[in-house]
Amino acid sequence: MNKLTSSYSPVHVIGGGLAGSEAAWQIAEAGVPVILHEMRGVRGTDAHKTDSLAELVCSNSFRSDDATSNAVGVLHAEMRLAGSIIMRCADLNQVPAGGALAVDREGFAEAVSAAIAAHPLITVLREEIRGLPPKEWDLAIIATGPLTAPDLADAIRAETGADALAFFDAIAPIVHADTIDMDICWHQSRYDKVGPGGTGKDYINCPLKQEEYNAFVDALIAGDKTGFKEWEGTPYFDGCLPIEVMAERGRETLRHGPMKPMGLTNAHNPSVKPYAVVQLRQDNALGTLYNMVGFQTKLKYGAQGEVFRMIPGLEKAEFARLGGLHRNTYINSPTLLDQSLTLKSRAGLRFAGQITGCEGYVESASIGLLAGRFAAAERKGASPAIPPETTAFGALLNHITGGHIVSDDEPGKRSFQPMNVNFGLFPPLDPGALTRPEGAKRFRGKEKASAKKQAMASRALSDCATWLDKNLLIGGAATR
Ligand SMILES: Cc1cc2nc3c(=O)[nH]c(=O)nc-3n(C[C@H](O)[C@H](O)[C@H](O)COP(=O)(O)OP(=O)(O)OC[C@H]3O[C@@H](n4cnc5c(N)ncnc54)[C@H](O)[C@@H]3O)c2cc1C
């Protein structure tokens, strides 16, 4: 292969999945050479089936392509603006799927592989990297995904601290705060405990009567569940039992566990003690998302909606993320990474993709895109330009590197969990940003929610275009 040489020394990218391929592309497009190290071809993973770069391990969907009112659609649009190779190949290999962007998976992965192989500044090496990058790789990105090979995973754990690299199986759903019925629910911390940095009103509580509790437990036990796949044979993480497994252990188990009513008084009906309570805890710094405390689950997605909307106050809940069962490897990014995705303990070493705690193909690729641009800027002697948090790029990056709230009252628990992009991660609109449609007397409910999404989407795209204009990736000095 006749590759170009460049006056810059290369950036090393480990892992040629969604994130690593995008990172390599962005770096090379900036005129900086890249060595992309991908182990498939030498060693497989439990989920990948081919040696192609950017293989989609499960569904073939990039989810909604609606850039006017869907957060992942906005992320698609921002990635297209930034010259994403993943989006370019997805668009070229699109298959009909309504409002979603779905792709021919083989055509897509082959197109990414071909584009990367043909890029004059990218060299692909098929090899397993077994430890942290050697010091002479002064700029490197680890994008080895949720199925990072064991030796490298051990090395990352050793560098970041024993508890920082988390393996988990079940995750709890996250709810958009503005879809919780506060005429039924109330804010209160158990025993009004203020704790360090709390207010005594940090949780949202949903009360259940005895018959509601019994019906809920029955529905949990009867609900359709995901089975373990071969690669998911790891045992449950301590303190992280799926809620339906707890329910199966006895009718009262949940009432003495995550649904215990002690220390809580229903603000709407103080004289009647709830039989059980579901608590939701703020999940992001903006206070727009709340996670269901102790509600990690392996119920199938459809069943989760049905069963969790039986909870009083959550009848109309919209979920930013549903619970799920995965074997997954990710680092505690809010603690370990700086805003430019660099490991605080080691200059020049970045992380990208699902291993940083984002969730999903598009999110992984987008964090690869950012890591690539940041590394290229650094190689060229510039400061990495951080996207504004009003963009989908910035909102997701902000969540990963700093937006997540660590719970004070559950020290040692793994509270940072993988997250899809969603409007709950975006900062609120300025007051007055929403105008009532002409002639409309009222402006609330669904209409208002949809106007809010549209306004956030349009602000994101406009701010992203400005950010990209100011931070053009200019091809560097490359010579054959
Ligand atoms: C089983 C499973 C199913 C999923 N299904 C979906 C889904 O349907 N939809 C969705 O949006 N998201 C899904 N995800 C989540 C996530 O979007 C994907 O895992 C996505 O591929 C993550 O992109 P990535 O680039 O971070 O990792 P990957 O795409 O997994 O890429 C990582 C690459 O690093 C390589 N690698 C690993 N270790 C080494 C090493 N030591 N040396 C060299 N190379 C190495 C791997 O071979 C791989 O090619 C799923 C995840 C899993 C595990």
The ligand as a MOL file (V3000), in Angstrom:
LIG
                    3D

  0  0  0     0  0            999 V3000
M  V30 BEGIN CTAB
M  V30 COUNTS 53 58 0 0 0
M  V30 BEGIN ATOM
M  V30 1 C -23.4730 -7.8270 22.4840 0
M  V30 2 C -23.6930 -6.3740 22.2860 0
M  V30 3 C -24.7820 -5.9510 21.5360 0
M  V30 4 C -24.9870 -4.5860 21.3070 0
M  V30 5 N -26.0420 -4.2060 20.5510 0
M  V30 6 C -26.2120 -2.9070 20.2470 0
M  V30 7 C -27.2740 -2.5050 19.3850 0
M  V30 8 O -28.0530 -3.3030 18.9080 0
M  V30 9 N -27.4020 -1.1840 19.1150 0
M  V30 10 C -26.5550 -0.2520 19.6090 0
M  V30 11 O -26.7120 0.9390 19.2900 0
M  V30 12 N -25.5570 -0.6090 20.4570 0
M  V30 13 C -25.3550 -1.9090 20.7740 0
M  V30 14 N -24.3400 -2.2860 21.6200 0
M  V30 15 C -23.5490 -1.2550 22.2910 0
M  V30 16 C -22.4670 -0.5230 21.4490 0
M  V30 17 O -23.0910 0.3970 20.6390 0
M  V30 18 C -21.6090 -1.3950 20.6030 0
M  V30 19 O -20.9070 -2.2530 21.4520 0
M  V30 20 C -20.6070 -0.5830 19.7590 0
M  V30 21 O -20.0080 -1.4390 18.8600 0
M  V30 22 C -19.5650 0.1340 20.5890 0
M  V30 23 O -18.6210 0.7590 19.7430 0
M  V30 24 P -17.0760 0.8080 20.1680 0
M  V30 25 O -16.3260 1.3350 19.0140 0
M  V30 26 O -16.9300 1.4710 21.4640 0
M  V30 27 O -16.7000 -0.7370 20.3910 0
M  V30 28 P -16.6100 -1.8780 19.2890 0
M  V30 29 O -17.4400 -1.5600 18.1140 0
M  V30 30 O -16.8530 -3.1650 20.0210 0
M  V30 31 O -15.0970 -1.8150 18.8070 0
M  V30 32 C -14.0490 -2.1660 19.6430 0
M  V30 33 C -12.9820 -2.8430 18.8020 0
M  V30 34 O -11.8210 -3.0260 19.5800 0
M  V30 35 C -11.2610 -4.2870 19.2730 0
M  V30 36 N -10.4380 -4.6800 20.4240 0
M  V30 37 C -10.8330 -5.0320 21.6630 0
M  V30 38 N -9.7680 -5.2450 22.4480 0
M  V30 39 C -8.6520 -5.0400 21.6750 0
M  V30 40 C -7.2710 -5.1050 21.9250 0
M  V30 41 N -6.7720 -5.4400 23.1190 0
M  V30 42 N -6.3920 -4.8440 20.9040 0
M  V30 43 C -6.8760 -4.4920 19.6670 0
M  V30 44 N -8.2000 -4.4190 19.3950 0
M  V30 45 C -9.0820 -4.6690 20.3870 0
M  V30 46 C -12.4720 -5.1580 19.0100 0
M  V30 47 O -12.1400 -6.2650 18.2090 0
M  V30 48 C -13.4080 -4.2040 18.3010 0
M  V30 49 O -13.2600 -4.2390 16.9120 0
M  V30 50 C -24.1040 -3.6470 21.8810 0
M  V30 51 C -23.0300 -4.0730 22.6530 0
M  V30 52 C -22.8160 -5.4180 22.8560 0
M  V30 53 C -21.6460 -5.8610 23.6770 0
M  V30 END ATOM
M  V30 BEGIN BOND
M  V30 1 1 1 2
M  V30 2 1 2 3
M  V30 3 2 2 52
M  V30 4 2 3 4
M  V30 5 1 4 5
M  V30 6 1 4 50
M  V30 7 2 5 6
M  V30 8 1 6 7
M  V30 9 1 6 13
M  V30 10 2 7 8
M  V30 11 1 7 9
M  V30 12 1 9 10
M  V30 13 2 10 11
M  V30 14 1 10 12
M  V30 15 2 12 13
M  V30 16 1 13 14
M  V30 17 1 14 15
M  V30 18 1 14 50
M  V30 19 1 15 16
M  V30 20 1 16 17
M  V30 21 1 16 18
M  V30 22 1 18 19
M  V30 23 1 18 20
M  V30 24 1 20 21
M  V30 25 1 20 22
M  V30 26 1 22 23
M  V30 27 1 23 24
M  V30 28 2 24 25
M  V30 29 1 24 26
M  V30 30 1 24 27
M  V30 31 1 27 28
M  V30 32 2 28 29
M  V30 33 1 28 30
M  V30 34 1 28 31
M  V30 35 1 31 32
M  V30 36 1 32 33
M  V30 37 1 33 34
M  V30 38 1 33 48
M  V30 39 1 34 35
M  V30 40 1 35 36
M  V30 41 1 35 46
M  V30 42 1 36 37
M  V30 43 1 36 45
M  V30 44 2 37 38
M  V30 45 1 38 39
M  V30 46 1 39 40
M  V30 47 2 39 45
M  V30 48 1 40 41
M  V30 49 2 40 42
M  V30 50 1 42 43
M  V30 51 2 43 44
M  V30 52 1 44 45
M  V30 53 1 46 47
M  V30 54 1 46 48
M  V30 55 1 48 49
M  V30 56 2 50 51
M  V30 57 1 51 52
M  V30 58 1 52 53
M  V30 END BOND
M  V30 END CTAB
M  END
